[in-house]
Amino acid sequence: MFEASLKAGVLHEVVSVLSSIADEVKIECQKDKIEVKAVDPAHVAMVVLELSKDAFTDYKCDKGESLNIDLTKVREILKLAGMQDDVLLKKSKENRLSVQIGKSLTRRMPLLDDVVAPKIPSMELPAKVTISTEKVSVALRASENVADVVEFVANKEGFQIRARSESDEVEAIYAEADLTALKSGDKEVKSMYSLDYITKLLRGIPTASGVIEIEMGDSFPAKINFTFADDKGKATFLVAPRIEND
């Protein structure tokens, strides 16, 4: 069985994060949390999300229970809820999910037959940058009309975001003092990523998260870590690098 209640604002944050990657997801229920792993259709980006049972006002879930959910339908009903409204989620024996807003509004929907959760690669990356989400967002907005690829650069002095075209160049330089935290060896590391993908992922991060942690290496996937729901939830985006041919 699965039956849980939480504030609409918390559910909205979960849906926002996951929708950055996919519209169909498998939610795995555990005794003390739910976990979701998803990959985008082009297999460029992935997400791993965990939400502690402490984020729920009530949480009942049998071990091994899973729910294959169409997030588009959940988003539709959530648009009608205030952030402080109570939401009750319940799985029926007929394999349907009911989403009840307050005491009067309910939408019932069929759960999907099969959604495959991807295998998430294990990576130890040499550089780790903790920075405000807003600073990264500003650099990405500045790059929008310059290039479709951005370069992340990390070294012991700080972190840079660059974008170049034949005629124009954008460079955002953040010294170590501008960062929340910096871990980098003596060797500089840099990777290029799709501007569209990075921008889309950052838009999915709840505003209240404030800061993100970026893990990266030379031409390696980037890991973007953050917390949400008053630190009762955590998530990691993984995005593949763009390899430019010389």
Buried (B, 14 or more C-beta within 10 A) or exposed (E): EBBBBBBBBBBBBBBBBBBBBBBBBBBBBEEEBBBBBBBBEEEBBBBBBBBBBBBBEEBBBEEEBBBBBBBEBBBEBBEEBEEEBBBBBBBBEEEEBBBBBBEEEEBEBEBBEEBEBBEBEEEEBBBBBBBBBEBBBEBBEBBBEBBEBBBBBBBEEBBBBBBBEEEEEBBBEBEBEBBEEBBBEEEBBBBBBBBEBBBBBBEBBBEEBBBBBBBBBEEBBBBBBBBBBEEBBBBBBBBBBBEEEE
